[in-house]
């Protein structure tokens, strides 16, 4: 019908339909939401995520190839009642309003993550907040972030981990929020240690010239300075400056990787820095959290709290301390811990799996604890137990309270002796899980699931509610859904939900 100077192809409608089906088989687009509910602020973010099947032959794993932010909410000061419980009705109204402003129906959201930190984690608050999202129970990951986990999330979400990896540098991320300051030491993209202290910009709140909110850590700091804080009374500017200056000194002490004085030690909400870090060299410092917005001069408004004053004191110290490494901007401040989306990928585990009671499946939203097992040469059960306990501590996970999903790669000879050492170490680290017959899930990057599972059931813990799956690859901050056994093939679908950081 027409001439062109080069060879070309006309695609028929039938061929176009086939191509569309083929594209859909290897590409998934999800509308996602991340909701961060914290002690001081709450906010959310909608995103569109494009996932694509890996090009590896026969791979069933999808990876994120593109992510676009659709809408970000304004920052809400988390609403409190007079008894310091969160006003869930006001919070629910804010979230519903965000959906309306963004023009997104709840039914249109495919997945998401709700992160609870600080005061939101307290039992009454957590239960009430969970009811807000009860209709999306199978769709949303709900992550309760304790202090260690929040340190890690801030380091990832701020961009510090990626910055450290990209520059092959050792960075210290300092996330200064409303109630706590979280520290994470990151070397070449790997978090070495975390620490947190109850020092933050919103421990004191003033409205109309009088104090309306006074947290216990603020009372301790004021008492150490000879000041008295009482609701309904004013706080003199000189007293405000002294409290902010004392907070800044405690933060700087922990930035130096020191143990801190008596007051700082009394305000720690985690263990202090390990002693061996005292002389560790740091290439640069990064800041995140609400107070960092003042430090990087992205915010100038006051909110009746100590955020501005604390930032000014820190800026003064940073300007006069010539021995400190440079300050880098990691990219994200107050939104550092908000999760943009939950990435879904699917893997299949079969052939060499062991499931003690298939009737207990399916399981949803199991947090993955990535274990750093040393599997070179002879394996010591005690070292395996220590690695499991370290993974529990990093995630602020109370052993035995809920199902455990341990993830680790298998390396080396799968001899009975080596597998038995790993099995013995895992069981020794999880006595309450075994005693109360809570599900114990092992997710192994290797082909030893059935062998390891048999050793546990036949030789160490016969009554364990064990699920041992292999040929799956997981990492920190992953959550998994484990589906029912597919009878004809004896395989199990594993849906992996990864918290995505900007």
Protein Blocks (a to p, Z undefined) as FASTA:
>chain_A
ZZcfbdcddddfklmmmmmmmmmmmpccdddddddddfkbccdddddddddddfbghiab
dcdfbdcdfbdcddddddddfkopacfklmmmmmmmmmmmnopafklpmbdcdddehjlm
pmklmmmmmmmmmmmmmmpccddddfklmmmmmmmmnommmmmmmnopacddddddfkbc
cddddeehiafbdcdddddfklpcceehiafbdcfklmmmmmmnopacdehiacdfklmm
mmmmmmmmmmmmmmnopnbifklmmmpcbdcddfklmmpccfbdcdedjklmmmnopafb
dehiaklmmmmmmmmmmmmmmkbccdddehiaklmmpcfbdcddddddehjaccfblmlp
ccehiacddddddfehjadfklmmmmmmmmmmmnopaehjaccddddddedjfbfklmmm
mmmmmmmmmmmlmmnopacddddedjklmmmmmmmmmmmmmmbccdddehiacdehiacd
dddddfklopacddddddddZZ
